[in-house]
Amino acid sequence: MELYRFRRVDNLLGGFDELESQTIFFSSREYLNDPMEGHRKIYWEGDSILWENLFINYLLSFERLLSVWVVSGEEREIVVESYLPISGGIDDLPTVEYQNLFNKIVTKLKGYESCSKLIDTLGKRLDPVSENELFWILKSLHPVIIYVANTVYLEEGLVNKYFFSEDKLAAIEDIMLRNMAKFASGEIGAKEHHELEHLRSEYTHRAYTNKIEGLINSSRKNKALVLQDFPILYLQNIQRLMYPDWYVACFMSTFHNSASWAHYGDNHSGACLIYRVEEDNDALFLNLRSGNNQGQDEKAKTRRLKFYPVEYSNDNRDVDFFASLGQLTTPQLELCWYSIGDIVSDRYESLFSDESRWRKNYWDMFYHAVTRKSLDWKPECELRLIVSNDAGSSGKCNGYTLKYDFRNLKGLIFGIRMTEENKIKLIVAIKAKCKKYGVKDFELYEAIYSESEKNVQRRKLIGLSSYVNC
């Protein structure tokens, strides 16, 4: 069985040297061409225990960044991903003194009737809370959290002033109560949901004009992050508690599409690699290694990776946040999310009474998201290999690189516009590889446009194929 992978010549022979190193690059989601790949429509639905623990996690996350800002100021830019998300709880704070300080913040926050009422109302709400709703809930709650943490810091001598005027708190609480009543009750329809999405976008982009007009001091980035931007940054990062980061290597079941050659094959001047893949029970597989040099790193782990056909659809499944915290350990789930003291959430038993069923549903939802692209991409006929950050590979900031056995590279197709110079370089490199690994059946082709088929076809280069194999 053959599968195809388009590459630029400078990927194969240039700085990445993928042909010589026999590597396949697995790209992170951020570098894929469809920004909606891996998108999940997340909702929050839980009792008061789950909601209280969510707000405690929010408070833990905020206090961590607040403490960094108080200590370091603007001396070094805060990289949010270095501190969030927080997977542990209050008991995981490093000292008893730190735990006592944080518990003092929690106690003060619970003293506000509006906060206690919010948790109780959300716990009784029948409809799930959307991401846009939760953003506005957190955005409305955030000034109160700032004030409470600021007050405790003042009492403990950690700071010497309020971050904003104390007399503003009454106005903040009034706004918060009015917002909370509507959000928490769920008394908003489709029109309001659309408006919330629009408002969230407007809020985000308002920062651009503020920076242009000098209303946000560009030298005070950490202050803006902690006091203004934190709610949206928290929402973005907390989702990392759900599923592992994932990386994909894209292949296709056909090489005939001219648009694919243009987009992925460097406007037809690149190459299409032909991989020999294994068939087993209607599935396709390829063995890959994480070692530095094939055959020289005996400890390198060989993995049999499955090809997942991409399904093209504009529909996304709804994902329950509280039921999808798969990156946490069982003790973390039990202590930090599904219980408060001796009281256990009503959802715990329904979710985890059958752990095997939960795991199956969890991974079904994971692969459903990472194997979907919108209908616009359907002509690609893509299959993909997928690795996640718990797969044991050495990860880079933008992806993984794994090695294949050269004997699994069946052939190569020169693009219609590939230069003679690049063809010669590839022929020389392939001949050396064939000699090194004793390959006698490597196939070289050139791409041609077929007037009869009205698409890209290939023509075998018999003489050159014999040349690289001898």
Disulfide bonds with the S-S distance in Angstrom:
none
